[in-house]
Amino acid sequence: MIEKLLDKDVQNFILENENADPFALSLKNKEFKDIPIKELAAQIAARKVAKTKLPSWYNTYSIIYPPKISMEQCSSELTAIYKSNLVSGQSFIDLTGGAGVDTWAFSKRFDKGSYIEQNENLHSLTENNFGILGVDNLTTQNTTAERFIEGFEGSVDFIYIDPARRDKNQNRVFQFSDCEPNIEELLPKLLNIADKVMIKASPMLDIDLSLKSLSNISAVHIVSVGNDCKEVLYFADTRGSENVEFTTINLTTSNEEVFKFSQSDLTKSIAHYTSPQNYLYEPNASIMKAGAFQLVSEQFNVGKLHQHTHLYTSEKLQENFPGRVFKIETVINYDKKLVAKLIPEGKANIATRNFKDDVAQIRKKTKLKDGGDKYIFACTNLDNKPIMIICTKANKAL
Ligand SMILES: C[S@@+](CC[C@H](N)C(=O)[O-])C[C@H]1O[C@@H](n2cnc3c(N)ncnc32)[C@H](O)[C@@H]1O
C-alpha cells in the first residue's frame, strides 16, 4: 500500500481533496489508481489532524500517515520538541517509536539513534517518512522493546519510552501496569544500558502511584499546551533521587509558564487562606496535575479561598503567577436577582470550583448566556457559603 500511496497522482489527489469531508468520501464505493477510496479518505482525515498537531509533516509532500489510532497516540510536534530540548548526546533509542514524532525530534539532538516499533505496517510507513523528512541518522527495527533490549550489547546516552495502552478497547488506564511494554520490569534493564531514561505517561496516570511503582526517578515534567495537560514525563537515572524535582510547564502561543519545585517543597508547603480581595488566580493545568495547591499560595503570596477551592486571591497583582489572572469586580451571594442586576447584558463565562451546582444548572437558574467579557467563578468560600466572584481578565488569553 505504501508504494501505491506514494504515486504522484495519488498524492496530488489527496492534496486536491484536502478540504473534502473524509467521511462522505469514504462512503463512495470507488477506487483511485487501484486504491480503495476509504484509504485515501483516511489519509485526508489524518492530514487534517496533522495541520495543527504536526505542521512539519503537513508541510512535507508525500508523507504517508499512519492509522487513526497512531495519529491520536503520537506526540504533537510542540511537545516532541519540548522533550527533545531536555536531552542531547551521541546516541539514543526510542523503544516505542509509533508514528515517529518523538524519534524525529530526538534525532536532531543526537548524532545517531534507533527507532523500535513492534507493528510491522507502522514501522515500514514511519521508516519511509523519516526518509521523506530528511532524517538520516537513524536505524530502525521492527521488533518489540523487550526483544531489542535482550539482544542489545553496549550502551547509549539516552533511552525514551512512550508506552501504549495495554487495553485493546482503548479504555482509560491509570497506572503503568496497564501499559505496554511493562515499564516497571524493563526500567532496571534500561538503566544498565543508558545514563538517562525518559518515560512519557498520559496525564490520566496518578503521579504518586507512578513514583511508587518506578525505581530511580529523579525528575518529573508536567507539560500542558494551552492549559490542557498533555504529558507527564518521568526521568530515571542510575542515581535516582529521594527528593524528585518537578517542573510544571504550560506552553501557550505567546509564552511559557514554568514553575519548578521539589517533592519536599510540595509536602512541606502550607497555604494561607483569605476571602476574595482585588485579584483572582487560577493555576494552570500542569500545577493542578502536580497537586501544588498549597505551594502556589506560599510561593506567589496569594491567599487560597478554601481548602477545597483551588482559587487564589491577592490585594496587589502578582504578575508572574503561572495561570489565569482576573480582576475582581464584585463578590455576591448565589442569587439570580443580584446576577441580573450586575450583569444586565445577560452574558458571562461561567466556571465552577467546589460548588454545589454545575455550570448548566447555574445558567438555568440565572438565565445567563455564554460569552462576553465577564467571568463568573462560582465557588465555596471560607465560611462554606456558595459565592459568585464576578471578574474580568487581567492577563493574556490562553
Ligand atoms: C504511544 S505510541 C508511541 C508514539 C510515539 N512516541 C510518537 O510520538 O509517535 C506507543 C507505540 O508503542 C508500540 N508498542 C507497544 N508495545 C510495544 C513493545 N512491547 N515493543 C515495542 N513497541 C511497542 C505500539 O505499537 C505503539 O505504536
PDBQT file of the ligand as one rigid body, heavy atoms in Angstrom, charges set to zero:
ROOT
HETATM    1  C1  LIG A 401       2.038   5.824  22.356  1.00  0.00    +0.000 C 
HETATM    2  S1  LIG A 401       2.663   5.107  20.942  1.00  0.00    +0.000 S 
HETATM    3  C2  LIG A 401       4.167   5.940  20.663  1.00  0.00    +0.000 C 
HETATM    4  C3  LIG A 401       4.016   7.235  19.941  1.00  0.00    +0.000 C 
HETATM    5  C4  LIG A 401       5.306   7.884  19.597  1.00  0.00    +0.000 C 
HETATM    6  N1  LIG A 401       6.036   8.352  20.742  1.00  0.00    +0.000 N 
HETATM    7  C5  LIG A 401       5.078   9.038  18.645  1.00  0.00    +0.000 C 
HETATM    8  O1  LIG A 401       5.299  10.200  19.021  1.00  0.00    +0.000 OA
HETATM    9  O2  LIG A 401       4.661   8.795  17.513  1.00  0.00    +0.000 OA
HETATM   10  C6  LIG A 401       3.182   3.552  21.533  1.00  0.00    +0.000 C 
HETATM   11  C7  LIG A 401       3.725   2.613  20.471  1.00  0.00    +0.000 C 
HETATM   12  O3  LIG A 401       4.361   1.525  21.163  1.00  0.00    +0.000 OA
HETATM   13  C8  LIG A 401       4.197   0.362  20.391  1.00  0.00    +0.000 C 
HETATM   14  N2  LIG A 401       4.417  -0.766  21.321  1.00  0.00    +0.000 N 
HETATM   15  C9  LIG A 401       3.580  -1.311  22.229  1.00  0.00    +0.000 A 
HETATM   16  N3  LIG A 401       4.176  -2.320  22.886  1.00  0.00    +0.000 NA
HETATM   17  C10 LIG A 401       5.428  -2.407  22.392  1.00  0.00    +0.000 A 
HETATM   18  C11 LIG A 401       6.526  -3.241  22.672  1.00  0.00    +0.000 A 
HETATM   19  N4  LIG A 401       6.438  -4.188  23.604  1.00  0.00    +0.000 N 
HETATM   20  N5  LIG A 401       7.657  -3.036  21.975  1.00  0.00    +0.000 NA
HETATM   21  C12 LIG A 401       7.743  -2.060  21.030  1.00  0.00    +0.000 A 
HETATM   22  N6  LIG A 401       6.730  -1.240  20.694  1.00  0.00    +0.000 NA
HETATM   23  C13 LIG A 401       5.592  -1.413  21.384  1.00  0.00    +0.000 A 
HETATM   24  C14 LIG A 401       2.789   0.466  19.842  1.00  0.00    +0.000 C 
HETATM   25  O4  LIG A 401       2.660  -0.305  18.672  1.00  0.00    +0.000 OA
HETATM   26  C15 LIG A 401       2.667   1.985  19.582  1.00  0.00    +0.000 C 
HETATM   27  O5  LIG A 401       2.972   2.280  18.248  1.00  0.00    +0.000 OA
ENDROOT
TORSDOF 0
